[in-house]
Amino acid sequence: MKKIFISSDHAGFALKKKVLDFLKKKKLSFQDLGPFSDKSVDYPPYAHKLANNVKKNKRHVGILICGSGTGMNIAANKHRNIRAAQCFSVKSTKLSRLHNDANVITLGSRLISKNNALKYISVFLNTKFEGGRHLRRVKKI
């Protein structure tokens, strides 16, 4: 069964709460890895915790949210077999799954609206990897 892990930093906390409500309404299996308040925190430990959980099963995916989406993306991509994609449009999100088999989406709460974030997450969760020539390329990462 696919499990969704989600984490943020303080800048992404309010958007994370909206995403959690969205996941609950969709009756999806998820685990919130923190933080559990908007108190200032460093983002790398949260990205690392999420990446370590996603790596345990090929079907697991992750959602990381910080102010820009960039810091979480950099930290998550330090992990072997994590392919985190910073998404900023429906097209970038769809291609991250179709061509790169991204298993983590990173979002910038200060750069995108709540509605767009939920749209990107929906696209991310519902788009399957195309494989084929893309698999050959992903294996070279």
Backbone bond lengths (Angstrom), bond angles and torsions (degrees), N, CA, C in turn:
res aa  C-N    CA-C-N  psi(-1)  N-CA   C-N-CA  omega(-1)  CA-C   N-CA-C  phi
1 M - - - 1.456 - - 1.524 109.66 -
2 K 1.329 116.33 136.00 1.441 121.82 178.33 1.527 109.77 -71.73
3 K 1.326 115.45 131.92 1.454 120.55 175.10 1.518 107.99 -118.35
4 I 1.306 116.00 140.58 1.451 122.53 178.84 1.519 108.15 -106.06
5 F 1.322 116.25 123.34 1.456 121.55 173.72 1.520 107.74 -101.88
6 I 1.328 116.06 141.64 1.456 120.21 -178.62 1.515 109.65 -136.77
7 S 1.317 114.89 141.11 1.458 120.96 177.69 1.520 108.71 -154.23
8 S 1.319 114.91 163.99 1.460 120.77 -179.96 1.526 108.66 -151.14
9 D 1.305 114.79 -176.35 1.456 120.72 164.03 1.519 105.64 -114.32
10 H 1.331 117.20 -169.29 1.467 120.21 -178.23 1.530 111.81 -63.00
11 A 1.338 117.37 -36.58 1.467 120.78 -179.15 1.522 111.79 -68.23
12 G 1.310 116.94 -28.02 1.455 121.11 -179.50 1.513 114.36 -97.04
13 F 1.335 117.04 0.13 1.461 120.78 -172.72 1.531 112.97 -61.04
14 A 1.324 118.40 -46.49 1.475 120.55 -177.80 1.530 110.54 -62.87
15 L 1.332 117.52 -42.64 1.462 119.98 177.90 1.528 110.15 -66.72
16 K 1.321 117.46 -38.10 1.474 120.14 178.79 1.533 109.81 -58.27
17 K 1.326 117.85 -41.42 1.467 120.48 178.65 1.527 110.88 -59.83
18 K 1.325 117.32 -40.40 1.477 121.05 178.07 1.532 110.36 -65.61
19 V 1.332 116.15 -40.16 1.464 120.32 179.03 1.526 110.33 -65.47
20 L 1.326 117.22 -40.98 1.465 120.35 177.90 1.527 110.95 -59.71
21 D 1.330 117.45 -42.35 1.475 121.15 176.77 1.524 110.25 -60.93
22 F 1.324 117.00 -42.36 1.465 122.94 178.45 1.528 110.81 -60.67
23 L 1.332 116.86 -46.67 1.472 121.16 -179.44 1.530 110.98 -64.91
24 K 1.335 116.78 -38.53 1.470 120.48 177.54 1.519 110.56 -62.98
25 K 1.348 116.90 -45.31 1.463 121.03 -179.79 1.518 111.57 -62.16
26 K 1.321 117.22 -32.81 1.462 122.03 179.38 1.531 112.15 -84.01
27 K 1.345 115.73 -3.28 1.470 122.57 179.42 1.531 112.08 57.40
28 L 1.334 115.17 42.72 1.454 121.50 179.10 1.524 109.96 -95.03
29 S 1.311 116.26 149.75 1.465 122.03 179.60 1.526 108.91 -81.23
30 F 1.335 116.76 119.53 1.457 120.42 -177.94 1.518 110.51 -144.50
31 Q 1.335 114.01 163.23 1.461 120.61 174.82 1.522 108.27 -137.88
32 D 1.326 115.94 123.92 1.461 123.00 176.80 1.522 107.95 -83.51
33 L 1.328 116.59 119.82 1.460 121.85 -178.70 1.532 112.70 -98.45
34 G 1.326 117.07 11.43 1.457 121.26 176.86 1.514 111.75 94.25
35 P 1.312 114.11 177.71 1.459 128.85 -3.03 1.530 110.40 -71.34
36 F 1.300 115.02 171.74 1.458 120.52 -175.18 1.522 113.07 -112.93
37 S 1.338 115.67 16.73 1.464 122.11 172.46 1.524 107.25 -156.07
38 D 1.325 116.23 173.08 1.461 119.93 179.33 1.531 112.68 -92.98
39 K 1.330 116.42 17.37 1.466 121.60 175.46 1.533 108.73 -65.13
40 S 1.309 116.96 139.94 1.457 122.21 -176.96 1.531 112.08 -56.05
41 V 1.336 115.33 129.36 1.472 122.87 178.06 1.524 108.59 -138.11
42 D 1.319 115.65 161.37 1.456 121.42 172.38 1.528 108.04 -85.26
43 Y 1.318 117.16 135.43 1.464 120.67 -175.43 1.525 115.32 -75.72
44 P 1.356 121.60 -32.00 1.469 118.63 -173.90 1.529 115.34 -55.26
45 P 1.334 120.65 -44.87 1.472 117.91 -179.70 1.539 113.47 -59.82
46 Y 1.317 117.44 -32.61 1.464 120.51 179.26 1.529 110.85 -72.64
47 A 1.326 117.25 -38.23 1.463 120.60 176.52 1.528 110.37 -66.33
48 H 1.326 116.77 -41.99 1.471 120.32 179.67 1.529 111.53 -64.92
49 K 1.322 116.39 -42.04 1.474 119.82 179.26 1.530 110.19 -61.18
50 L 1.318 116.75 -44.62 1.455 120.49 -179.96 1.531 110.21 -64.78
51 A 1.326 117.68 -46.12 1.474 120.86 -179.49 1.527 110.85 -59.23
52 N 1.322 116.82 -41.70 1.471 120.06 179.36 1.523 111.40 -63.04
53 N 1.313 117.57 -35.30 1.466 120.51 177.83 1.530 111.89 -73.71
54 V 1.310 117.82 -40.33 1.466 121.18 -179.96 1.524 110.42 -65.10
55 K 1.321 117.85 -37.24 1.470 122.04 -177.49 1.527 113.25 -64.20
56 K 1.321 118.61 -19.99 1.468 121.86 -174.90 1.526 113.85 -68.89
57 N 1.332 117.33 -20.89 1.459 121.00 -177.20 1.525 108.38 -151.71
58 K 1.322 117.51 129.85 1.468 121.40 -177.07 1.521 112.95 -60.45
59 R 1.314 117.15 -21.69 1.468 119.98 -179.09 1.527 113.03 -85.21
60 H 1.328 117.34 -15.32 1.467 120.40 -179.99 1.524 110.37 -71.03
61 V 1.319 115.07 148.33 1.466 121.61 175.41 1.518 109.03 -135.01
62 G 1.327 115.90 166.16 1.454 120.08 -178.65 1.511 113.08 -135.79
63 I 1.328 114.15 154.61 1.456 122.93 175.05 1.524 106.79 -126.42
64 L 1.324 116.39 120.84 1.462 122.06 178.36 1.524 109.21 -119.27
65 I 1.333 115.71 134.95 1.458 120.17 -177.78 1.527 109.32 -132.56
66 C 1.324 115.44 124.79 1.468 120.96 170.91 1.522 107.19 -137.01
67 G 1.297 117.69 -172.58 1.465 120.11 -176.64 1.512 113.18 -58.80
68 S 1.326 117.11 -48.77 1.463 120.83 -178.06 1.525 113.08 -104.81
69 G 1.326 117.49 -21.84 1.461 121.95 -173.26 1.520 112.05 89.55
70 T 1.319 117.06 -16.67 1.460 121.65 -174.53 1.523 113.06 -75.20
71 G 1.317 117.51 -47.41 1.463 120.30 -178.06 1.510 112.44 -60.37
72 M 1.319 116.14 -46.91 1.464 120.49 177.76 1.526 110.49 -61.07
73 N 1.325 116.67 -39.62 1.460 121.26 -179.71 1.519 111.06 -62.84
74 I 1.309 117.27 -46.13 1.464 121.28 -179.77 1.530 110.20 -61.95
75 A 1.325 116.44 -47.49 1.471 120.53 -177.76 1.533 111.36 -63.42
76 A 1.310 117.58 -45.21 1.472 120.56 -178.43 1.524 111.34 -64.06
77 N 1.304 117.00 -38.72 1.462 120.63 -177.39 1.523 113.99 -73.26
78 K 1.303 118.22 -1.76 1.468 121.92 173.42 1.537 110.68 -75.17
79 H 1.317 116.24 -13.44 1.467 121.69 -176.06 1.520 111.03 -93.06
80 R 1.317 114.93 135.84 1.468 121.42 176.24 1.536 108.96 -61.48
81 N 1.308 116.25 138.18 1.468 124.90 178.78 1.523 114.39 69.03
82 I 1.307 116.88 12.44 1.462 120.00 171.01 1.522 107.20 -103.20
83 R 1.320 114.51 129.88 1.457 121.41 177.43 1.523 106.85 -124.14
84 A 1.340 114.34 85.78 1.459 120.95 -178.86 1.522 109.43 -87.40
85 A 1.324 115.55 134.06 1.461 121.45 -179.82 1.520 109.14 -120.90
86 Q 1.315 115.55 126.00 1.460 120.63 175.03 1.526 106.58 -82.95
87 C 1.320 116.47 115.12 1.456 120.97 -172.92 1.521 111.30 -107.74
88 F 1.336 114.42 137.48 1.462 120.47 -176.02 1.522 112.18 -136.75
89 S 1.333 116.66 5.84 1.465 121.33 176.30 1.528 107.97 -160.31
90 V 1.316 116.19 166.51 1.464 120.43 176.15 1.523 109.07 -62.08
91 K 1.327 116.92 -42.06 1.466 120.37 -177.60 1.531 111.43 -65.13
92 S 1.338 117.62 -45.00 1.471 119.04 179.95 1.525 110.61 -63.44
93 T 1.320 116.45 -36.21 1.460 121.04 179.11 1.525 110.34 -66.85
94 K 1.310 115.85 -49.11 1.472 120.23 -178.18 1.530 110.99 -60.82
95 L 1.316 116.91 -44.55 1.466 120.47 -179.62 1.529 111.79 -67.34
96 S 1.327 116.87 -32.29 1.471 119.37 178.55 1.522 111.17 -61.78
97 R 1.312 116.28 -32.81 1.466 120.76 178.00 1.534 111.12 -84.87
98 L 1.339 117.39 -50.17 1.461 121.62 -176.64 1.528 112.39 -58.81
99 H 1.328 117.23 -47.11 1.462 121.81 -170.64 1.521 114.55 -102.47
100 N 1.352 117.81 -27.38 1.464 120.16 -173.87 1.521 113.55 -113.28
101 D 1.324 117.21 -3.88 1.466 121.45 -178.01 1.524 111.19 50.72
102 A 1.333 115.98 42.49 1.464 120.61 179.20 1.521 109.43 -57.09
103 N 1.329 115.75 136.23 1.466 119.54 177.80 1.527 112.02 -113.82
104 V 1.325 116.75 0.44 1.461 122.56 174.39 1.520 108.19 -138.67
105 I 1.316 116.32 132.93 1.461 121.93 173.19 1.523 107.55 -105.71
106 T 1.324 116.61 134.14 1.464 120.23 174.93 1.518 108.25 -116.55
107 L 1.320 113.70 137.73 1.464 120.90 -175.50 1.522 110.55 -128.83
108 G 1.319 115.64 145.35 1.462 121.97 176.90 1.514 111.12 -101.53
109 S 1.320 116.25 108.40 1.469 120.39 -175.88 1.526 112.74 -65.39
110 R 1.329 117.91 -22.27 1.464 121.59 179.84 1.530 112.04 -90.40
111 L 1.328 116.36 -2.74 1.467 120.14 -174.43 1.521 114.26 -117.90
112 I 1.337 117.26 -19.70 1.461 119.52 -178.71 1.530 109.60 -129.81
113 S 1.308 115.19 155.61 1.471 119.96 179.65 1.523 110.23 -77.87
114 K 1.317 115.08 162.52 1.467 120.43 176.72 1.524 110.16 -59.84
115 N 1.322 117.07 -44.66 1.467 120.26 -178.92 1.518 111.70 -61.76
116 N 1.330 117.05 -41.91 1.460 119.33 178.07 1.524 110.74 -66.61
117 A 1.328 117.55 -39.95 1.467 120.53 178.67 1.521 110.39 -57.89
118 L 1.321 117.32 -45.69 1.466 120.82 179.72 1.526 111.56 -65.57
119 K 1.323 116.22 -36.60 1.469 120.91 177.09 1.533 109.91 -64.13
120 Y 1.330 117.35 -45.26 1.465 120.98 -179.18 1.530 110.52 -64.51
121 I 1.323 116.57 -40.61 1.464 119.91 179.05 1.521 110.35 -63.30
122 S 1.320 117.16 -41.77 1.459 121.16 178.57 1.529 110.81 -61.71
123 V 1.323 116.98 -44.58 1.467 121.18 177.73 1.525 109.71 -62.63
124 F 1.313 116.96 -45.16 1.466 122.38 -179.61 1.528 110.89 -58.04
125 L 1.317 116.79 -45.99 1.463 121.22 -176.38 1.528 112.93 -73.56
126 N 1.327 117.08 -23.31 1.464 120.41 -174.23 1.528 114.93 -107.23
127 T 1.319 117.30 3.79 1.462 120.73 179.33 1.517 109.15 -104.65
128 K 1.308 116.06 131.07 1.472 121.42 -179.29 1.531 110.17 -99.57
129 F 1.308 114.87 148.81 1.459 123.00 176.40 1.519 109.75 -63.50
130 E 1.343 117.17 134.32 1.466 121.54 -179.34 1.523 113.24 -74.57
131 G 1.310 117.64 -27.00 1.465 119.80 -176.99 1.511 110.83 70.29
132 G 1.329 116.63 -142.35 1.463 121.35 179.26 1.519 111.94 58.09
133 R 1.318 116.23 -133.34 1.464 120.69 -178.92 1.530 111.95 -60.12
134 H 1.322 115.82 -25.95 1.465 119.71 179.90 1.526 111.14 -70.63
135 L 1.327 117.46 -34.01 1.462 121.19 177.39 1.527 110.49 -61.91
136 R 1.316 115.82 -43.11 1.470 119.82 177.65 1.537 110.99 -57.03
137 R 1.304 115.59 -40.72 1.473 120.45 -178.58 1.524 111.50 -72.85
138 V 1.313 116.55 -41.81 1.475 120.10 178.79 1.527 110.60 -61.43
139 K 1.327 116.04 -38.23 1.475 119.96 179.45 1.529 112.56 -64.21
140 K 1.322 117.20 -19.90 1.463 121.45 179.40 1.536 112.57 -84.75
141 I 1.294 117.06 -5.47 1.477 120.20 -179.19 1.524 108.82 -71.79
